[in-house]
């Protein structure tokens, strides 16, 4: 709060009433210039003309998919897939294919088979701490994916909104940073850089594509509010985001540890969960014989909410049942209580 108050006061003092006006649909030049400097800290070289400010990641994905694909054309994403992502593609009349995720990222053999057969307009991926499974694409696979995309001339759409929530020092470069052919469009929510309610995300794309995306935005949003963009630019300029990222990673690392250790009794029942190296949740394989939707309904009646795996498999899965558990906004006491209730329900279903 101290840093937020400081930048708010500074922006209002410096800009006066102009701070409460609006900016263009591309986003303020001040913020785009500052982002280009800040991203260089992570090895990402990008000019302000290749940055578009958006409100949220799903909005950016909607704009990009409108630009790259037309109705009835094929696109590929990873499975399990976020329901919002699948809905965005379907609402635009796109044919959605899915390639399975492995522990180190997408299965490249199956992905190439799909690309060769259907010639999709783009491949959508979350390489850093996948929002559902927490999987992190290896460096080897990142290079191989870029080569695959080059071979078949398929654009890559990279979502990175969990990328900075990392519990390890081994941070891998983004696909955008590794790309040398301007074949990657990157969407980042900057979760660890500022306060979430600011609803500031950004999109990185080749200059011409960034300009075309801005034009699409302008058809629905003529102006964007400038106050929080100016605040974010100053927040980054003062370097406050560096400590903010450290604080958030420390906080979520501890939350993850507590939930992972609390699940120990459930492992004796047959539950399996890898400890993630980042992100905001745990992806769990349920014991044989447990139905994820039945478990979800029974737990909901007892005041515990989980995400049943079925939500993330629009075409079904023959690989057992799953659930996703979030630890991002749960108190330590509720983690303990919730896991105990899940344990009771699992044991009851297995009897």
Secondary structure, 3 states (H helix, E strand, C coil): CHHHHHHHHHHHHHHHHHHHCEEECCCCHHHHHHHHHHHHHHCCCCCHHHEEEECCHHHHHHHHHHHHCCCCCEEEEEECCCHHHHHHHHHCCCEEEEEEEECCEECHHHHHHHHHHHCCCEEEECCCCCCCCCCCCCHHHHHHHHHHHHHHCCEEEEECCCCCCECCCCCCCCHHHHCCCCCEEEEECCCCCCCHHHCCEEEECCHHHHHHHHHHHHCCCCEEECHHHHHHHHHHHCCHHHHHHHHHHHHHHHHHHHHHHHCHHHHCCCCEECCCCECCEEEEECCCCCCHHHHHHHHHHCCCCCEEHHHHCCCCCCCCCEEEEECCCCCHHHHHHHHHHHHHHHHHHHC
